């Protein structure tokens, strides 16, 4: 798994929410956000 650099701007991405609606990171521009990433496993 690639390492994530800290303190850099996240690239825009689009995902489906739990209702199937497409949501992009750009939809939240200008707002304060928290991005949580879960690792699939711990070594």
TORNUDREN-965407 format. One line per 2 residues: number of its first residue (from 1); their letters; for each residue z, x, y of N, C-alpha, C, O. Coordinates in steps of 0.2 Angstrom, whole numbers. Layout:
<nodes>
NUM) A) Z X Y Z X Y Z X Y Z X Y  ... .
</nodes>
This chain:
<nodes>
1) XX) 0 4 -6 0 0 0 0 4 6 4 9 7  -4 3 11 -5 7 17 2 6 21 5 1 21 .
3) XX) 3 11 25 9 11 29 7 8 36 2 8 38  12 4 39 11 1 45 15 5 50 20 7 50 .
5) XX) 11 6 56 13 10 61 18 5 66 16 0 67  23 8 68 27 4 73 25 5 80 22 9 82 .
7) XX) 27 -1 84 25 -1 91 18 -1 93 16 2 98  14 -4 89 7 -4 90 5 -12 90 8 -16 87 .
9) XX) 0 -14 94 -2 -21 94 -5 -23 87 -9 -19 84  -3 -28 85 -6 -31 78 -13 -33 79 -15 -36 84 .
11) XX) -17 -32 74 -24 -35 75 -24 -42 74 -20 -45 71  -29 -45 77 -30 -53 76 -31 -54 69 -35 -51 66 .
13) XX) -28 -60 66 -30 -62 59 -29 -70 59 -26 -72 63  -32 -73 54 -32 -80 54 -30 -82 47 -32 -79 42 .
15) XX) -25 -86 46 -22 -89 39 -22 -96 40 -22 -99 45  -21 -99 34 -20 -106 33 -12 -107 33 -9 -103 30 .
17) XX) -10 -112 37 -3 -114 37 -2 -118 30 -6 -120 26  4 -121 30 6 -125 24 2 -131 23 2 -135 18 .
19) XX) -1 -134 29 -4 -140 29 -12 -139 28 -16 -143 28  -14 -132 28 -21 -131 27 -24 -129 34 -30 -128 34 .
21) XX) -21 -130 40 -24 -129 46 -24 -121 47 -20 -118 46  -30 -119 50 -32 -112 51 -28 -110 58 -28 -114 63 .
23) XX) -24 -105 57 -20 -103 63 -21 -95 64 -21 -91 59  -23 -93 70 -24 -86 72 -18 -83 76 -15 -87 79 .
25) XX) -17 -77 75 -13 -73 79 -14 -74 86 -10 -75 91  -21 -74 88 -23 -75 95 -20 -82 98 -20 -83 104 .
27) XX) -19 -87 94 -17 -93 96 -10 -93 100 -8 -97 103  -6 -87 98 0 -86 101 1 -81 107 6 -79 109 .
29) XX) -5 -79 109 -6 -74 115 -2 -76 121 -2 -82 123  2 -72 123 6 -73 129 13 -76 128 17 -77 132 .
31) XX) 15 -77 121 21 -80 119 25 -74 116 22 -69 113  31 -75 115 35 -70 111 35 -72 104 36 -78 103 .
33) XX) 34 -67 100 33 -69 93 37 -64 88 38 -58 91  38 -66 82 41 -61 77 36 -61 71 35 -67 69 .
35) XX) 34 -56 69 30 -55 63 34 -53 57 37 -47 58  35 -56 52 39 -54 46 34 -53 40 30 -57 39 .
37) XX) 35 -47 38 31 -45 32 35 -44 26 40 -40 26  34 -47 21 38 -46 14 34 -42 10 28 -43 8 .
39) XX) 37 -36 7 34 -32 2 34 -35 -5 39 -39 -6  29 -34 -8 29 -38 -15 33 -34 -20 35 -37 -25 .
41) XX) 36 -29 -19 40 -25 -24 44 -19 -20 41 -17 -15  49 -17 -23 53 -12 -21 53 -6 -26 54 -8 -32 .
43) X) 52 0 -23 52 6 -28 57 10 -26 58 16 -30 .
</nodes>
